[in-house]
Amino acid sequence: MAESQNIEYKESWRDEYLKWVCGFANAQGGTIYIGVHDDGRVVGVKNVKKLLEDIPNKIQAGLGIIADINKHTEDGLDYIEIKVEPSSFPISYHGEFHYRSGATKQQLTGIALSQFIMKKTGFRWEDVTVDNLTVEDLDEESFKIFRTEALKRKRMSEAELNVSNKELLEKLHLMSDGKLKRSAVLLFYKDPSVVQNGSFVKIGKFDVRGRVVYHHDLEESLIVNASKVIDLIYLMYLKAKITYEHDRRVETYPFAREAIREAVYNAIIHNCYMFGAPIQIRIEEDAMIISNSCILPDGWTLDSFMQPHRSQPYNPDMANVFYRAGYIENWGQGIQKICDECYELGTELPVYELNGTALRIHFKALPNALIDKTKELKSQSANLSGTLDGTLALKIIEAIKEDSSCTIDQISARTEIARRTLIRYMDILRKEGRIERIGGKRYGHWQINE
């Protein structure tokens, strides 16, 4: 039997063939034969017993479905049959959606992917309602933040906001037939992972070797995360270069704050949460990369981002909430704002990169704002006696103020004080009674006594 829309032959098993399983599940189903030549001739396969155990586990772990796996023998040669049933819900493999069309496998992207999901579900993923949560389960702090910001930004009137949480959600189109949409849970529930794993913001600081120095996972509602994320980046992950104009202290950060703010909020609201991948903010010494999963509007390319365009949010209801809270504009001017802020600071314009469904925006740091570490290290080396350098002591105390639960390694990374020197100075601070450790190493915290 020749290969067809429902039959695929493979001489040996490779894990990449999970994409073919995904394609059959998203189409009309089909069968993959392992140990069979393209012309239908059985050539046999080794390690049949191991494959009969591995393949079902890999299909379930990678795709979340169960396939029927059978062993057959012909002329003394063993081969494997993988029977895949059509799925009523879209199936992805590592965030990619594959589809069997004719005798070929295609990866769905852009409008084709959006139409496929709509056809399978009748809704965008974020618009599907949930049965196990009600308005009463949502986070009151998230509503408080939204009401405060919407009123302060004058995007909603006091009368519009002075209603029940349910009425507010209905006004924001986050409910359907009396039930919460997934978008409402993502925005206003304390733990959005209840509707999809990976629904959080991940921030990491990386050294010159690409190793993670420290990181944070913001796993609260998107509204709470939005209220915290920019301050967290600029207080704990970036350092301002200090200069003086006459007697006025001037702080210059290596990245334009408003540009980063716009890019991060764009990533949150345009993210395709169905893929289950977190929004990632990678911070290096001279670069910052912000990435999210996305489905681009029909006809869009990377060049479209840097040209005037109308607003086409993937999640219009979620974008509306962020607009009402004053976090974003709604006229497609966000990228222009990012470029303007970078230009004003004097940095290069950001660069967009699309890899499958992952969209990344790369920011280059302002070279003049980077701190000269050589001078800092020399300054530290000159103060290794038993006395305490006031500048370094202040750095340590400021780091503890920012995060009282931070570890020695985290304080060392933030202050750029060598670990051995840091331990020495912290011992002096403790002996002087200026700081003390409350609790153990794992769950304790630092307390400042001055």
Order of alpha helices (4+ residues) and beta strands (2+ residues): beta-alpha-beta-alpha-beta-beta-beta-beta-alpha-alpha-alpha-alpha-beta-beta-alpha-beta-beta-alpha-beta-beta-alpha-beta-beta-alpha-alpha-alpha-beta-beta-alpha-alpha-alpha-alpha-beta-beta
